[in-house]
Structures are given as C-alpha cells and as structure tokens.
Amino acid sequence: MLEQIKSKIDTKTKPLGALGQLESLATQICVVHNTLNPQLHKPTMLVFAADHGIAQSGVSAYPTEVTAQMVLNFLAGGAAINVFCRQNGFTLKVVDAGVNADFQPHTLLIDAKIAKGTQNFLHTPAMTAEELEKCFGYAQKIIQEIAATGCNIIGFGEMGISNTSSASMLMSSICKLPLAECVGRGTGLSDIQFENKLKTLQSAQAKHPTPKNVKEALLYFGGFEIAQLCGAMLEAYHQNMLILVDGFIATSAFLCAYEMNPAIKKNAIFCHKSQENGHRKMLAYLEATPLLDLGLRLGEGTGCALAYPIVQSAVNFMNEMASFESAGVTQQ
C-alpha cells in the first residue's frame, strides 16, 4: 500500500515533495484508512471538562467556578471552540467528566461525571483506582457510540481550571523530566504565582511514591477529564479513527495513551504547538511534528478545529489533483 500511495502522490502535477508536510499527512491518512482515496466522515469534537482539587492550593490565575461557567458557555455556543467547530463542520459534544456543578440535560452534553472534582494531590492521590477505571469505561462507551454514527476523525479538547498542573505532573513522571522543565504559566500566571505553582507541584511530587506505570501516575496526579481523554484516544485508535491531538493538556493525555499502546501514534495528527512551556518537549519526546504554531494556549480543542482545513487539504489533493498523465503535462 505504501508504494501505491507514494506513486500516486509523486505523479501528481508538481515537483517531487513540493507539498511538503501535506504529502506525509496524506500518506498517513491513506495508511490508517487503507485506501488511495480517503474520505473524512462526520468530524466530531469532544471537549472533556472536570475540576481539580489542586486548584485549592492556588496554582491557577482563575477560580474553580470558571470550569462550570465555561461548560455553560460551550453549551450556549459562545466559546472559541464553538466558533471554530461551526466554521469547519464539526459536531461538538461536551463531556462532564467531573465538574463541580450540576447541569441540566442538554443536547450537546454527555454526562460522564465521576465526582465533583478530583482530590487535592498535594495531600492525597487525585483519584481512586475505581474512579480511574470508571473514567476508562465511560470513555470507551462514548467513543463506541460516536464511531457507530460513521465518524472516522475525532478531535479532543478539554476544560478544567488547574489542569495544566496535572498535565505537568504526568509529563514529568512519564518523560522523566524535572518539573521545572514541564511547568508553565497556564492561564497567565504572574512571576510570583508561577513560582508558587512550581513549588507546590514539587512538594506534591515529593509526597507521592514514584509512579510505577501510567495508570498509577493518573491515579496520583491526573484529572478526570485527562483520564477520560486518555481512554477515549485509546478507544478511537481501536475504532481506527484519525485522532486530532490539541495542546498541552490533550497531549499529556495522548502521552499516557501512547505509553499504554505505542501503536496509537500512527493514527494521531498533532494539530499545533502550544505556547505552554512543556509542550515543545512533550512533542519532542513523542517525535511529533505539529501542523500549526500560532502561539495558542487556550485548550478546548481549538487547535484541532483550526488545523482541520489542512487535514482536508491533504485529502483533497490526494483525491482531486491531476496526475501528469491525466493532465497531459510532461513529467521531468
């Protein structure tokens, strides 16, 4: 199949390799879907939301109430991710993985609440083993239901005040990097707030044993939305979907999924490089080349939605661009 894909790309009316990263993207999509004529069906965006106990220790510039407020904003259609999903034809669903609020039923809302936020991992593990397994069970069911609609490309976003702290802890644990290389300013911390965040996370790391595996790291330091993201990505791979990976937090969830099943990387499209401090090193660890570098640090899946037209372009040139022979153009 690879030789056939290469031949089809190389005989398009262009110099060899002239479409750069689009060519490798087209190749990846053709390989995943095992076809020379790929199609993208029913693109779906899942935004997983949850609250974090570590927020009580002052590691974020925003109060925890903002998580629930932003979920309501998603449901009302007013957030950046709503705008970009509408623009690019995504179906958007918001997953309540563990927000500290009660929501009325809504057509865009999926109820997968584990609890009203994790525990504060400065003092105790963020979640129990039972809660972690529940996260994976919910995630698997959500993806199976979406796959049954015919969706073959799915984007993953998140919302959760203080979730950059969880992501930094997971990154440090898995990539074996000091926290100082993983921790960033999140939603825009001042110098003093940033120093407090780093010291708090270093104290938390010192209070827990070194995690023996990914699930233990998630249990100690994860968020319900990050654990569900990880489980959802693994199931999306199992369903042979293309996986659009967003920024720092979503990539930390992918990092966990990758450690559990490295084959998942062949289905993953890394949509952008976040401005968050550790994201560049996380992408380097994964040997991943993102499509965009726009200085984003919003989350919500916005990078996935913004990168989608590039993914569409890779598919469209593969299907619609003439070959030298069909166009009657002399090939060098």
N, C-alpha and C positions, 0 to 999 in steps of 0.2 A: 504493500500500500504506500509506503513512504516514497518509493521510487516513482510511482504513478503521480503522487501529489507533487513531487519535485518537478517532474516532467511537465505537468500541467501549468505550474507557476512559471517555470523557466521559458515556456514557449508563448507566454503572453506578450503582447506588443510593448515591450520595454527592455531596457538593458538588464542583464542578469543581476539580481539582488537590488534592483533600483527602488523597490517598495519597502526595503529595509525591514523594520520590525513587523510591518503588516504581513510580510511573507511568512515569518516564523509563527505569527499568530494564526494565519490561515492554515498553516500546516498543522498546528496544534489542534485546531477546531476539527479539521478533517480526520485526524487520527482518533480523537475522542469519539466522534460520531461515526467513524468508519465509513466515510463517504467522500467522493470527489466533488459532491455538490451539496455542501452543508446548508442547513436552514436553521434559523433561530425561532423557536416557538414559545409563545406566551411568557416573555421575560417577567420575572417576579422578583420583588424586593422584600426581604424580611428584615424588619428592624426589631431587635430584641432589647427589651428595657427591664432594668432592675435597679434596686437601691443597694448601697454598700455600707456595712457597719463601720468601716474605716473612715467614712465621712465624718463621724463623730469626733475624730481626732484632728480635724482642721486641715485636711490635705487638699481641699478644693477651694477655689475662689467663690463658688456658688453654694447656696444652701441645698439640702437634700430635697426640699419641696419642688425644686426645678425639674426633677425627673418626672414626677406625675404631671406637672404643668406642661412639659414638652410632649408627653404622651397625648394629652388633650389637644395640643396644637397639631400633632400628627393627624389625629382623628378628625380635626376640623379642616384639615387641608392647607394649613398655613405655614408649614416649615419648609426649609430649603429642600429636603428630600421629596416633599410633595410636589414642589415646583418642577424639579428635575425628572421625577417619575412621570408626571403628566407630559412633560416635553418629549420624553423619549419612549413613551408607550409601555411603561412598567405597570403591572398590578402591584400595589403596595399593601402589605399586611404588617400590623404592629403586634408583636408578641409580648404580653405581660408575663415576663419570666419571674418577677419578684419585686414589683414596685410597691412602695409603702403607701398604698392608696387603694380604694375600691372604685372600680369603673363600671358604668352602666354598659350593658351589651351594645355592641356596635359592629357594623358590617366589616370594618377594617381591623377589628381587634380579635386576637386569638388569646384566650385565657389559658396560660400555662404556668400560673403562679405557684411557685414552690413555697414561699413565705414572704413576708413583707420586708424583704431585705436580708442580706447575709449578717452574720455576727461580725463584730469588730476584730479583725485578725491581729490587731495589736495585742489582744489579750487571750484569744481563743481561736481555734480553726474557724474559717469563714462559714463552713457548712459541714453537715454530717455526711457520712458515706451514703446513707439512704437518700438524702437530698440530692447528692451528686448523681446517683443512679436514676433518680426521678427526672433530673434535667435531661439525661440522655434518652430516657424513654419518651418524654414529651417531644423532644426534638425529632426523634425518628418518626414519630407519628405525623408530625406537622409536614415533614418533607415527603413522606409517602403520599399524603393527601394531595400535596401540590403536584408531585410527579404524575399522579393519576389524572390530572387535568390536561396533560400533554406538554407541560413546561419542560424545556431542556436547557435553560440557562437561568441561574438564580444569583441574585446579589444579596450580600449580607452586611447589615449595618447594626448599630447599637445606640443605646442611650442609657446613661447611668452616671449620676454625679459620683465622682471619685473612682470611676472605672479605669482611668489611666494608672492609678496606684496598683490595682490588681494586675493590670497588663504588665507593668514594670516588674512586679514581683515574679510573675510567671516567666517573663523573658530572662530575668536574672537567674532563676532556677534552672531553666532548660538550656539556655545558651552558655551557662557557667560564666557570666559576666558580673562584675561588681555593680551594685545598684546605681552608683554614680554615673555609669555609662548607659543606664536604662531609664532613669527617671527624667521626666521633662516637666514643663510648666503647665501641662494640661489645658485648662480653660483660661489661662493667662495669669499665672501667679506672679506676684512681685518677688524681688530677690529674697526678702525675709520669709515670705510664705513658701518659696521654693526650698530654702534651707530647712524650714520646719518639716516640709513634706519628706525630704530626703532623710533627715534624722529619724523621723517617725517610722519610715519604712525600714530603715536599717535596724532600728530597735525591734520592730516586728519580726524581721528575718532572724534576728539573733534569738528570739524567744521560741522558735519552732525548730524541730529537727530538720536536717536537710532532706527534702522530699526524695523518696526512692524512685518515683516514677511520675508520669504526667498526672494521673488521677490523684495522687497524693498532693501534688502541687496545687491542683484545682481545689482540692478539699481544704488545704490550708489558706490559700490566698485568692481563690477565684471569686467571680461573681456569678450569680445565677444566669445572667444573660451571656456571659463568656462561656460558661459550661454548656449552655444550650446551643450557642453558636458552634462550638466545637463538635457537639453531637450532630447538629444539623449539617455541617460540612461533610462529616464522615458519611452520613446517610445520602447526601447529594452525590457524593462520589459513587456510592453503592448503586444509585439510580442512574449513573452515567450522565449526570448533568454537568454543564460548564459552571464553574464556581467563580463568581466575581468577588475578589477579596478587597475590602475597603482599606481603611487606615490602620493606625497603631493598635487599637483595641481588637478590631476584627482580625488583624494579622497575628496578634497574640493567641487568639482562639485557633486560627489556622495552624500556628506553630504547635499547639497542643495536638491538633488533629494529625499533623504531619509526623510527629513523634510516635503517635499510635499506629499510623499507617502511611509510610512514606510515599506509597503509590499515588496518594491523593494529589500530589503536585502536578501530575500530568493533566489534570482537569482544571487546574487553578489559573486564573488570569489575575495578575496583581495590578490593580487599577491605578494606583497613584502612590507617590512617596509623600508621607505626611511631614508636616513641619515639626511634629513631636520628636524630641531628642533621640529616642532609641529606635525609631522606625527604620532609619537607614541601616543600622547594624543588624536589626532583625531580618531585613530583606537580604542583606549580605550573607547572613547565616543560612538563609533558605536558598541562596544563589538565585534570587528572583529579580527580574528586570521589570519595574513598573511601567505602565503606559504613559502616565502623566506625572508632572512635578509642578503643581500650581500653588504650593505653599499652603495647602489646605490643612486645617486641624479641627474639623467640625464633627466628623463621625457621621452617624445616621445612615451610612451607605451612600453619601453624596458623591464620593469618588467613583463608586461603581456606576451610578447613573450617568455621570459626566463622561466616563470612558466608554460607555456603551456604543455611541456612534462610531467609535474607532473599531470596535469589535464588528459592528455591522459592515463597516467599510471593508474589513478583511474578508468577510463572507461574500460581499457584493462583487468585489474584484475577481474573486475566485469563480463566481458563477456567471458574471456578465461581461467581463473584459475579453476582447477578441484575442485569438492567437495569431501569430504571424501568418499561418496558413490561411485561416478563415478571412483575415483582413486583406490578404494579398500584399503583405508587407515583406520586403526582403529581410531575411534574418542574417546577421553577421556570421 
